[in-house]
C-alpha cells in the first residue's frame, strides 16, 4: 500500500524521522481540529489536557506512522482513544469540587454569558442532545470535514455505519430545531 501524501501526512512522516520543523508544522496544522473534535465528544473534560495527551501519544507513535491513512485521520483516532480513556477513568473515580459558596459561583457563571454566544450555546445544546455515536460521526464529517471513509477509520466502524449515523444525526437535529423554532407564518401558542 502506498503512503498518503497530503501536506499534513508529509509533516507527520518527516516528524517521525526527526524533523523538528515538520513536527511544528504538524501540530499547527492539526491542533484546531483535535481541540474541536475533543470539545464535542460527550463526557470529555479538561480539553487542554486531552489535547496534550493526544500529541504525547502521537509523538511516541510517529516513528511507526506509515501513511496508510491521512495523518489527520490517524491523529483524530488517537484523540478519540484519549477521550475514551479519560471518560473511563472519570467513571471509576467521580470528581468533587470544594466550593464553600456554590450558589455565588453558579450565579457568577450564568451572569457571564454574553448575547453573542447564544447561537453557539444553542448549537452545543443541540449537538449534546444527539446520541453519542451520532454526535461523533456528525462532528467528524460535518464540523471537521472528514470524509466518510476517514470518519469510519477514526471511529473504528464501517463506512455504511458512519453514513447511517450522520443521516440520523441530521434528522435528529432538524427535529430538535423544529421544536425550538416554530415554522414561519404559523402562529405560536402565545401569538
Secondary structure, DSSP 8 states (H G I E B T S, - for coil): -----SHHHHHHHHHHTT-HHHHHHHHHHHHHHHHHHHHTSTT---HHHHHHHHHHHHHHHHTT---SS-HHHHHHHHHHHHHHHHHHHHHHS------TTHHHHHHHHHHT--GGGHHHHHHHHHHHTS-HHHHHHHIIIIIS---HHHHHHHHTS-HHHHHHHHHHHHHHHHHHHHHHS--TTS--TT-
